[in-house]
Amino acid sequence: MCCTGSESRIRNSLLLYFSDNCNKKYYNNAGEAKIIYYILILLRIYVIKIITFFIKITTMINIRRFSMSKSRTVNRMSFWFVAYALLIIMMGTNIPAPLYSLYGQLWHFSTGVTSFLFIMYVLFLIPASFVFGQLSDRIGRKKVLLAGVIAAGAGSLMFSVSHNLAMLLASRAIQGVGVGIINGTAVATLSELRPASSKTASLVASVSIAIGTAIGPLYSGLLGEYSSSPIRLPYDLHLVLLGFAFLGLLAVPETRKIAGAPQRLKLPSVPAVIRKPFTISVLASIIAWAVAVFFMTLVPTVIATQMNLHNLALSGAVVCLMLGFSTLSQILFKSLSASSAIYTGFALLTLGIVGVVIAIPTQSVFLLLLSTVLAGSGHGPAASGSMSWINEMSPSGSRADMMSIFYAVTYLGAGIPVLALGIGAEWIGFYQAISIYSGLIVVFAGVVALIVRGYHTRA
């Protein structure tokens, strides 16, 4: 990899800093500086690509700026306000990721408990998704979006004041409620603000989720490693960002006509006509997120316990790298059909998770980083392809309900295997559990890919 003069200076400064401070906590050699340097280069590429992407979209929207009516201008701004709110709330859900090892040291819990923290999040996300997805179809999108931001703020506030495991579990539960409230509703709102381009709306929603989940661990890892308040400051600053999201949503117009809509809630259901493709799409999404959840919850522990690299910033950067390349790949593969995106994503996902299994016994940090990039590059098209498929097939009158079901089943389907992995690690060993988990991912990805191919061939 070639370096510019400024990059060389950054690299040399990092090496000098870590060499001169080798007696500091977590830094025992200058090798970690090299790892962080190369991660920073990859993240720089990621940031440039993301900025270019949003400039391109904004430019396309602004081509007819001076001929737009006032209502269309408001819709354009509202579209980005909703995307920002979705991004910031998803950012909050991943702030704890690199801090789990620190929480474990403070409150003495195992990898099984770390996995259960994600399940706690999912257990509260699912009912919130079902209830508020339907409510937004009945009482309007805006009220539900604002409620989601308030719930997310309550979750971050709870994290900030947590001082034991019970409060940590409660904080994750409240976060789950916040995401359950806003996730499906935000995607539906974006589609309704861009009715002529549902694919663009799906892409922006998926990219917003990916950027938020990618920024969260990097942000909290850096603050966790270098600030004087590692388990307070990340959440306090997140509350400020949520405040801006709330103010932006106040300006968003209501996109759902609710005149005459029934007020009674019902059990969520998928229309019979789309039940089969809906199920296939959810299975594809579960495979994609089962890999992503593994990276978000347990890879920081892998880095610390299996690779002997004890650094919160490094753990956060690796999770960010995975989710960052997920974002990039969604942009790069946006022209693919849903089925082609799923095939491409599965191929890269399986290479990535198998690479992790090989990297651990060989102690190859390079292979771990390469596997992270591959897994992220696979997660992007697989996740966005399945979401786009759902968005296209869902009836407009129940789109938020369908997206809520989709997310709820996806998170539960991805969370249970990771919980089993965390518990299994205590019985048979961490590496053995990871190996079995990776093998099952490869098998199920192949089966689901064949099912997707068979459905599209018959269709």
C-alpha positions in Angstrom: 0.0 0.0 0.0 1.5 3.3 -1.0 1.5 6.3 1.3 1.4 10.0 0.7 3.7 12.3 2.6 1.0 13.2 5.1 0.1 9.5 5.6 3.7 8.7 6.2 3.9 11.4 8.9 0.8 10.0 10.5 2.2 6.5 10.5 5.5 7.6 11.9 3.8 9.7 14.6 1.7 6.7 15.6 4.7 4.4 15.7 6.7 6.9 17.7 3.8 7.6 20.1 3.1 3.9 20.9 6.9 3.1 21.1 7.4 5.9 23.6 4.3 4.9 25.6 4.7 1.2 25.6 4.2 1.2 29.4 0.7 2.6 29.1 -2.4 0.4 29.6 -3.1 -2.0 26.6 -0.1 -0.9 24.5 2.8 -3.3 24.9 4.3 -3.0 21.4 4.4 -0.7 18.4 2.7 -3.4 16.3 -0.7 -2.2 17.3 0.1 1.2 15.9 0.5 -0.4 12.5 -2.9 -2.1 12.8 -4.6 1.1 13.8 -2.8 3.0 11.0 -4.1 0.6 8.3 -7.6 0.6 9.7 -7.5 4.4 9.6 -6.5 4.3 5.9 -9.4 1.9 5.2 -11.8 4.1 7.1 -10.6 7.1 5.2 -11.6 5.4 2.0 -14.9 4.5 3.5 -15.7 8.1 4.6 -14.7 9.5 1.2 -17.0 7.1 -0.6 -19.9 7.8 1.7 -19.5 11.6 1.3 -19.3 11.2 -2.5 -22.4 9.0 -2.4 -24.5 11.5 -0.5 -23.2 14.5 -2.6 -24.3 12.6 -5.7 -27.8 11.9 -4.4 -28.2 15.5 -3.1 -27.0 16.8 -6.5 -29.5 14.6 -8.3 -32.3 15.9 -6.1 -31.2 19.5 -6.5 -31.1 19.5 -10.4 -34.5 21.1 -10.5 -34.2 22.9 -7.2 -35.3 26.3 -8.6 -38.4 24.8 -10.2 -39.5 22.9 -7.1 -42.6 23.8 -5.3 -42.4 24.6 -1.6 -44.0 21.3 -0.6 -41.4 19.3 -2.6 -38.6 21.3 -1.0 -40.0 20.4 2.4 -40.3 16.8 1.5 -36.6 16.8 0.3 -35.5 18.2 3.7 -37.8 15.9 5.6 -36.4 12.9 3.8 -32.9 13.6 5.2 -34.2 14.5 8.6 -35.8 11.0 8.9 -32.6 9.4 7.5 -30.5 11.3 10.1 -32.8 10.2 13.0 -32.6 6.5 11.8 -28.8 6.8 11.6 -28.4 8.3 15.1 -30.7 5.8 16.8 -28.9 2.9 15.1 -25.6 4.5 16.2 -26.8 4.3 19.8 -27.5 0.6 19.6 -23.9 -0.2 18.8 -22.2 2.2 21.2 -21.9 -0.7 23.8 -20.2 -3.1 21.4 -16.5 -2.3 22.1 -17.3 -1.6 25.8 -18.6 -5.1 26.6 -15.1 -6.3 27.6 -14.8 -3.3 30.0 -18.3 -4.0 31.4 -17.3 -7.7 31.8 -14.2 -6.7 33.8 -16.2 -4.3 36.0 -19.1 -6.5 36.7 -17.6 -10.0 36.1 -19.8 -11.5 33.4 -19.0 -14.1 30.6 -19.5 -14.3 26.8 -22.8 -15.9 27.4 -24.0 -12.8 29.3 -22.6 -10.6 26.5 -24.7 -12.6 24.0 -27.8 -12.4 26.2 -27.5 -8.6 26.2 -28.3 -8.7 22.5 -31.2 -11.1 23.1 -32.6 -8.7 25.7 -32.5 -6.0 23.1 -34.3 -8.2 20.6 -36.9 -9.4 23.1 -38.1 -5.9 23.6 -37.6 -4.8 20.0 -40.0 -7.4 18.6 -43.2 -6.4 20.4 -42.4 -2.8 20.0 -42.0 -3.4 16.2 -45.3 -5.2 15.9 -47.3 -2.6 18.0 -45.8 0.6 16.6 -45.6 -0.6 13.0 -49.3 -0.9 13.1 -49.8 2.2 15.1 -47.9 4.3 12.5 -50.3 2.9 9.8 -53.2 4.1 12.0 -52.2 7.2 13.9 -49.5 8.5 11.5 -45.8 8.2 11.0 -44.6 11.4 12.7 -45.9 10.7 16.2 -44.3 7.2 16.1 -41.0 8.6 14.9 -40.9 11.2 17.7 -41.7 8.5 20.3 -38.8 6.4 18.9 -36.3 9.2 19.5 -37.6 9.7 23.0 -37.2 6.0 23.8 -33.7 5.9 22.3 -32.8 8.9 24.5 -34.1 7.1 27.6 -31.9 4.1 26.7 -28.8 6.2 26.4 -29.6 8.0 29.6 -30.0 4.7 31.4 -26.7 3.4 30.0 -25.0 6.6 31.2 -26.1 6.0 34.8 -25.7 2.2 34.9 -23.6 0.8 37.6 -24.4 -2.9 37.6 -25.4 -5.7 35.2 -29.2 -5.3 36.0 -29.1 -1.7 34.9 -27.2 -2.7 31.8 -29.9 -5.2 30.8 -32.6 -2.6 31.4 -30.7 -0.2 29.2 -30.5 -2.7 26.3 -34.2 -3.4 26.8 -35.1 0.3 26.4 -32.8 0.6 23.4 -34.7 -2.4 21.8 -38.0 -0.5 22.4 -36.6 2.6 20.7 -35.4 0.7 17.6 -38.6 -1.3 17.5 -40.6 1.9 17.5 -38.7 3.7 14.7 -37.2 1.1 12.4 -40.1 0.0 10.2 -41.8 3.4 10.5 -38.7 5.2 9.3 -38.3 3.0 6.2 -42.0 3.4 5.4 -41.7 7.2 5.8 -38.7 7.4 3.6 -40.6 5.5 0.9 -43.6 7.8 1.2 -41.5 10.9 1.0 -40.0 9.4 -2.3 -43.0 7.6 -3.8 -41.5 7.6 -7.3 -38.3 5.9 -6.2 -38.9 3.2 -3.6 -35.5 1.6 -4.4 -33.6 4.8 -3.6 -35.6 5.1 -0.3 -34.7 1.5 0.6 -31.0 2.2 -0.3 -30.9 5.3 1.8 -32.6 3.6 4.7 -30.2 0.6 4.5 -27.2 2.9 4.2 -28.3 5.0 7.1 -28.7 1.9 9.3 -25.3 0.7 8.2 -23.5 4.1 8.8 -25.1 4.4 12.2 -24.2 0.9 13.3 -20.6 1.5 11.9 -20.0 4.8 13.6 -21.3 3.7 17.0 -18.5 1.2 17.9 -15.7 3.4 16.5 -17.0 6.5 18.4 -17.4 4.6 21.7 -14.2 2.7 21.3 -12.2 5.8 21.0 -13.9 7.5 23.9 -13.7 4.4 25.9 -10.0 4.1 25.4 -8.9 7.7 25.7 -11.5 9.6 27.7 -11.6 9.8 31.5 -15.2 8.7 31.5 -15.3 5.6 29.2 -18.8 4.3 30.1 -20.5 7.7 30.5 -19.3 10.1 27.9 -20.3 8.1 24.8 -23.9 8.1 25.9 -24.0 11.7 27.1 -22.9 12.9 23.7 -25.3 10.6 22.0 -28.2 12.3 23.9 -27.1 15.6 22.3 -27.2 14.0 18.8 -30.7 12.6 19.5 -31.8 16.1 20.5 -31.0 17.3 17.0 -32.9 14.3 15.5 -36.0 15.2 17.6 -35.9 18.8 16.4 -35.5 17.7 12.7 -38.5 15.3 13.0 -40.7 18.1 14.3 -40.4 19.7 10.8 -41.4 16.5 9.0 -44.9 16.5 7.5 -47.2 13.6 8.1 -47.0 11.2 5.2 -49.8 8.7 6.1 -53.4 9.6 5.5 -55.3 8.3 8.6 -58.9 9.3 7.9 -61.2 6.4 8.6 -58.4 4.1 9.5 -59.4 1.4 12.1 -57.9 2.0 15.6 -57.9 -1.6 16.9 -54.5 -3.4 16.8 -54.4 -6.9 15.4 -51.9 -9.7 15.4 -49.3 -9.1 12.7 -49.6 -11.1 9.6 -48.2 -11.3 6.1 -50.7 -11.3 3.2 -51.0 -14.8 1.7 -50.0 -13.6 -1.8 -46.5 -12.5 -0.7 -46.0 -15.0 2.2 -43.6 -17.3 0.3 -41.2 -14.6 -1.1 -41.5 -12.8 2.3 -40.2 -15.9 4.1 -37.4 -16.4 1.7 -36.3 -12.8 2.0 -36.4 -13.0 5.8 -34.2 -16.1 5.7 -31.6 -14.3 3.6 -31.7 -11.3 6.0 -31.2 -13.6 9.0 -28.0 -15.1 7.4 -26.6 -11.6 6.8 -27.4 -10.4 10.2 -26.2 -13.5 12.0 -22.7 -12.7 10.7 -23.0 -9.0 11.5 -24.3 -9.7 15.1 -21.3 -12.1 15.6 -18.9 -9.3 14.6 -20.8 -6.6 16.7 -21.1 -8.6 19.9 -18.3 -11.2 20.1 -15.5 -10.2 17.7 -14.2 -7.6 20.3 -13.9 -10.5 22.7 -12.1 -12.5 20.1 -9.6 -9.7 19.6 -8.9 -9.5 23.3 -8.9 -13.1 24.3 -7.9 -15.0 21.2 -5.6 -12.4 19.5 -4.3 -10.8 22.8 -4.9 -7.3 21.6 -6.4 -5.4 24.5 -7.5 -2.1 23.1 -11.1 -0.7 23.1 -10.4 1.7 20.2 -9.0 -1.2 18.1 -12.1 -3.4 18.9 -14.4 -0.6 18.0 -12.4 0.1 14.8 -12.7 -3.5 13.6 -16.5 -3.5 14.2 -16.7 -0.2 12.4 -14.6 -1.6 9.5 -17.0 -4.5 9.0 -20.1 -2.3 9.1 -18.3 0.4 7.1 -17.6 -1.9 4.2 -21.2 -3.1 4.5 -22.2 0.5 3.7 -19.8 0.8 0.8 -20.9 -2.5 -0.7 -24.5 -1.5 -0.6 -23.6 1.6 -2.7 -21.3 -0.4 -5.1 -23.8 -3.1 -5.7 -27.0 -0.9 -5.7 -27.7 -1.7 -9.4 -28.0 -5.5 -8.8 -31.3 -7.1 -8.5 -32.4 -8.4 -5.1 -31.5 -12.0 -5.9 -28.1 -11.1 -7.4 -27.3 -9.0 -4.4 -28.2 -11.9 -2.1 -25.9 -14.3 -4.1 -23.0 -11.9 -4.1 -23.5 -11.1 -0.4 -23.6 -14.8 0.7 -20.4 -15.6 -1.2 -18.5 -12.8 0.5 -20.0 -13.5 3.9 -19.0 -17.1 3.9 -15.4 -16.2 2.9 -15.3 -13.6 5.7 -16.5 -15.8 8.5 -14.3 -18.8 7.4 -11.3 -16.4 7.4 -12.0 -15.5 11.1 -11.8 -19.2 11.9 -8.4 -19.5 10.2 -7.1 -16.2 11.6 -7.4 -17.2 15.2 -5.1 -20.2 15.4 -2.6 -18.6 13.0 -2.7 -15.3 15.0 -2.9 -13.4 11.8 -4.1 -9.9 12.3 -3.9 -9.2 8.6 -6.2 -12.2 7.9 -8.6 -11.0 10.6 -8.8 -7.6 9.0 -9.2 -9.1 5.5 -12.0 -11.3 6.8 -13.7 -8.4 8.4 -13.7 -6.5 5.1 -15.0 -9.5 3.2 -17.8 -10.1 5.8 -18.8 -6.4 5.7 -18.8 -6.4 1.9 -21.1 -9.4 1.9 -23.4 -8.2 4.6 -24.2 -5.0 2.6 -25.7 -6.5 -0.5 -27.3 -9.4 1.3 -29.1 -7.2 3.8 -30.1 -4.4 1.4 -31.2 -6.9 -1.3 -33.5 -8.7 1.2 -34.9 -5.3 2.4 -35.4 -4.0 -1.1 -37.3 -7.2 -2.0 -39.6 -6.7 1.1 -40.2 -3.1 0.3 -41.2 -3.8 -3.3 -43.6 -6.6 -2.5 -45.3 -4.9 0.6 -48.8 -3.3 0.0 -48.6 0.4 0.6 -51.3 0.3 3.3 -49.3 -2.0 5.5 -45.7 -1.3 4.5 -44.7 -0.2 8.0 -46.3 -3.3 9.4 -44.4 -5.6 6.9 -41.1 -3.9 7.6 -41.6 -4.3 11.4 -42.3 -8.0 11.0 -39.3 -8.3 8.7 -36.9 -6.6 11.2 -38.4 -8.4 14.2 -38.0 -11.9 12.7 -34.6 -11.0 11.4 -33.2 -9.8 14.7 -34.7 -12.8 16.6 -33.4 -15.2 14.0 -29.9 -13.7 14.1 -29.8 -13.3 17.9 -30.7 -16.8 19.0 -27.7 -18.4 17.2 -25.3 -15.8 18.7 -26.7 -16.5 22.1 -26.1 -20.2 21.5 -22.6 -19.4 20.4 -21.9 -17.4 23.6 -23.3 -20.1 25.9 -21.6 -22.9 23.9 -18.2 -21.1 24.3 -18.4 -21.7 28.0 -19.0 -25.4 27.5 -16.7 -26.4 24.6 -14.4 -23.4 24.3 -14.6 -20.2 22.4 -12.7 -21.2 19.3 -14.5 -24.5 19.0 -17.9 -22.7 19.3 -16.9 -20.2 16.7 -15.8 -23.0 14.3 -19.2 -24.7 14.6 -21.1 -21.5 14.2 -19.1 -20.6 11.1 -19.7 -24.0 9.5 -23.5 -23.7 10.1 -23.5 -20.2 8.5 -21.8 -21.6 5.4 -24.3 -24.5 5.1 -27.4 -22.4 5.7 -26.2 -19.7 3.3 -25.8 -22.3 0.6 -29.3 -23.7 1.2 -31.0 -20.3 1.3 -29.1 -19.2 -1.9 -30.5 -22.4 -3.6 -34.0 -21.5 -2.4 -33.8 -18.0 -3.7 -32.5 -19.2 -7.1 -35.3 -21.8 -7.3 -38.0 -19.2 -6.5 -36.8 -16.7 -9.1 -36.3 -19.5 -11.7 -40.0 -20.5 -11.3 -41.1 -16.9 -11.2 
